[in-house]
Amino acid sequence: MNHVELTGVGKSYGGFRALAGVDLCLGPGVTGLLGPNGAGKTTLLRIVATSIAADSGEVRLLGRDLRGGHAELTDIRRRLGYLPQELGYPGDMSVFGFVEYVAVLKEWDDRRARHHEVRRVLELVGLADLATKRISRLSGGQRRRVGLAQSLLGSPRLLVLDEPTTGLDPAQRATLRRTLGVVAQDATVLLSTHQTEDVAALCERVVVLDGGTVRFDGSVVDMVATAAGRVWHSDHEVPDARVSWRTGTGRHRIVGGSPPPGAEAAEPTLEDAYLLMLGPDALASPA
Amino acid sequence: MSTTGWHAPPALLRRYTAGDLDAVAAASLERHVSRCADCRGGIAPALDIPGLDARGLDAAWSVVRERVEAPRLPLVIRLAQRVGLREPTAILLSAAASLRAAWLSGAVVVLGFATIAATLGDQRIWPYLLVAPLIPVLGVAAAYGDADEPFEALAVTAPYGRTRLVLLRTLGVIVSTVPVAALLGFLLPGPSWVALAWLGPALTMIPVLLALASFIGPRTAGAVVALVWSGLVLAATRGAEQTWPVAATQQAVYAGLAAVALAVIAVRARLTHQIGAAL
């Protein structure tokens, strides 16, 4: 069953077209959303999170039509978890207090069940020890995990995460991957990130947005395959390369263009495929 | 749940319960025990208290944990709970800045000074007429943020709903500020109807603020409403009766304004039904 069904979805802000005719169907599993700044990723995630309405097209979430009225909308939101790109935290709230506040917004009215659920999600993100600490005293990565914890309340069937790995160190990112791996066994997870390695490690499927339209929609393996035979290591820079940079070994990694003399074929990565698809602009702002 | 797989040996637990561990070792063990049900189970035998079993200790632990982890709600909210406010509602109200003791006590002090000014000397009641309607209005403006603010984004996508949350906080502010202002109003010199007449503009400015806030955000809307009301009251002090802003003819205008504001909110609700965030 598809938990997310978008058909011809469009959204504009004034004269700026953020999304145009986006078609997308997502079922259980983790889907990564990639694209340069301004590609429409956050707009798409906000529409799927029911934070904003699309200007055109049809949006069906968890089998319900968003235009169906208040009851349908509330039913969707009861089974939805959302981590916005930026999440404000009142400075004097404790970790437990903040997550409990969101739990009440999610209609966890019974105190005992609510507290149990808050402890469960804090345990999931590794913050159980910091439950009584004020959020203002946490590091950026810890705050991001508080945000992630609130999104996991109630084991949502649809989880929308806007750049969940921002501010996390490698160990925390590895923990997040494990957590999302478990969550995605039953739920549909849609996340955006500027870390292509996170997408490669976490996602079965990748969607690339550019200029408000879908440039690629397929498996990670298929996307990596688009770069096969188009990535080399060379001692020299190549002027017609799509993108190239000097690596730590002193050699140049050449992505796209024609192979330079003496170049060795390199194993392509998701980042290579992404750069080939979007060019140097993506390298400058890979979000 | 333990994350390390390590468990405290019974001898260590006995030394801990006997108070024989140094501060660092005890703190470390406490940190482990707080997360490890197995080791908490080992505390009861180590204590050697007749009648205390693992279940009893677990129950005690739950109570302690509840007390420590669950945040203490603001005084006003706790008082409201004593007269029947439900706990989930109390938690939602406690996040509103204008329902905390600091804001409310500040509001009472300002109202108190305005009332005292009116009772002194030449019976100037305009400071009270200026402040009394603005206290609930500014309280509402401070009780919630713009829908696009990061903290508010969660309310928009939660089943509880942002509109409901904003209205709940608005009601909370009205209930916590209006009775105090009305009581102080009865201390004013002059006609007794003035003590309640300010409710007209106050109850008009709140829907006007909510309607405006849906376009320009609550902070800016609060500033606009406060400026307009201040201008009106201060202008009345130059040439008109001090009570002119709350006179009967003006009350009819306020009623009309309130109706327009409510209509705007209703139209917004219809237009934004797809996300249910009219306010």
HADDOCK unambig.tbl for C-alpha pairs under 7 A between the chains (distance, minus, plus):
assign (segid A and resid 49 and name CA) (segid B and resid 157 and name CA) 6.58 0.50 0.50
assign (segid A and resid 50 and name CA) (segid B and resid 157 and name CA) 5.87 0.50 0.50
assign (segid A and resid 50 and name CA) (segid B and resid 275 and name CA) 6.03 0.50 0.50
assign (segid A and resid 51 and name CA) (segid B and resid 156 and name CA) 5.99 0.50 0.50
assign (segid A and resid 51 and name CA) (segid B and resid 157 and name CA) 5.50 0.50 0.50
assign (segid A and resid 51 and name CA) (segid B and resid 275 and name CA) 6.43 0.50 0.50
assign (segid A and resid 52 and name CA) (segid B and resid 275 and name CA) 6.18 0.50 0.50
assign (segid A and resid 53 and name CA) (segid B and resid 274 and name CA) 6.14 0.50 0.50
assign (segid A and resid 53 and name CA) (segid B and resid 275 and name CA) 6.20 0.50 0.50
assign (segid A and resid 66 and name CA) (segid B and resid 274 and name CA) 6.36 0.50 0.50
assign (segid A and resid 67 and name CA) (segid B and resid 274 and name CA) 5.86 0.50 0.50
assign (segid A and resid 69 and name CA) (segid B and resid 274 and name CA) 6.94 0.50 0.50
assign (segid A and resid 74 and name CA) (segid B and resid 159 and name CA) 4.96 0.50 0.50
assign (segid A and resid 77 and name CA) (segid B and resid 157 and name CA) 6.34 0.50 0.50
assign (segid A and resid 77 and name CA) (segid B and resid 158 and name CA) 5.73 0.50 0.50
assign (segid A and resid 77 and name CA) (segid B and resid 159 and name CA) 5.13 0.50 0.50
assign (segid A and resid 78 and name CA) (segid B and resid 159 and name CA) 5.62 0.50 0.50
assign (segid A and resid 86 and name CA) (segid B and resid 150 and name CA) 5.67 0.50 0.50
assign (segid A and resid 87 and name CA) (segid B and resid 150 and name CA) 4.48 0.50 0.50
assign (segid A and resid 87 and name CA) (segid B and resid 151 and name CA) 5.63 0.50 0.50
assign (segid A and resid 88 and name CA) (segid B and resid 150 and name CA) 4.48 0.50 0.50
assign (segid A and resid 88 and name CA) (segid B and resid 151 and name CA) 4.15 0.50 0.50
assign (segid A and resid 89 and name CA) (segid B and resid 151 and name CA) 6.04 0.50 0.50
assign (segid A and resid 96 and name CA) (segid B and resid 69 and name CA) 6.46 0.50 0.50
assign (segid A and resid 96 and name CA) (segid B and resid 70 and name CA) 6.79 0.50 0.50
assign (segid A and resid 97 and name CA) (segid B and resid 70 and name CA) 6.56 0.50 0.50
assign (segid A and resid 97 and name CA) (segid B and resid 71 and name CA) 5.67 0.50 0.50
assign (segid A and resid 101 and name CA) (segid B and resid 91 and name CA) 6.31 0.50 0.50
assign (segid A and resid 101 and name CA) (segid B and resid 92 and name CA) 6.47 0.50 0.50
assign (segid A and resid 104 and name CA) (segid B and resid 88 and name CA) 5.90 0.50 0.50
assign (segid A and resid 105 and name CA) (segid B and resid 155 and name CA) 6.71 0.50 0.50
assign (segid A and resid 105 and name CA) (segid B and resid 158 and name CA) 5.75 0.50 0.50
assign (segid A and resid 105 and name CA) (segid B and resid 159 and name CA) 6.60 0.50 0.50
assign (segid A and resid 105 and name CA) (segid B and resid 160 and name CA) 5.07 0.50 0.50
assign (segid A and resid 106 and name CA) (segid B and resid 158 and name CA) 5.55 0.50 0.50
assign (segid A and resid 106 and name CA) (segid B and resid 159 and name CA) 5.57 0.50 0.50
assign (segid A and resid 106 and name CA) (segid B and resid 160 and name CA) 6.17 0.50 0.50
assign (segid A and resid 107 and name CA) (segid B and resid 159 and name CA) 6.98 0.50 0.50
assign (segid A and resid 107 and name CA) (segid B and resid 160 and name CA) 6.46 0.50 0.50
assign (segid A and resid 109 and name CA) (segid B and resid 88 and name CA) 5.80 0.50 0.50
assign (segid A and resid 131 and name CA) (segid B and resid 69 and name CA) 6.51 0.50 0.50
assign (segid A and resid 132 and name CA) (segid B and resid 69 and name CA) 5.48 0.50 0.50
